[in-house]
Amino acid sequence: MQPIRQGDVILLPVQQIDGQKLPHLTLAEGEVTGHKHCIIDGQAELYEQDGTLYLSVLSSEALLVHEEHKSIVIPQGTWMVRIQREYEPESWRYVTD
């Protein structure tokens, strides 16, 4: 499986998921607009361990949506959720969505 990107959220395929199951399916919230990257269709579970989120898509696919981006179909599997960062000469900063 290839990485999947929607805006500043990148899903990387992983072999297994560890961590505590979360009661929601919001992968990230926009700092500026308050918009959310979230799963709205399909069966999925979200886990967190040491500040990293992991998504498990249990159905054949799930739908990832965001108000400012095209919806994306996520295939069944396990994914690490990462937020893209931009390099600045002084430091790294998270991309604002």
Helices and strands as residue ranges (DSSP letters): E 4-6, E 9-13, E 20-21, E 26-29, E 36-41, E 44-49, E 52-66, E 69-83, E 85-88, E 91-94
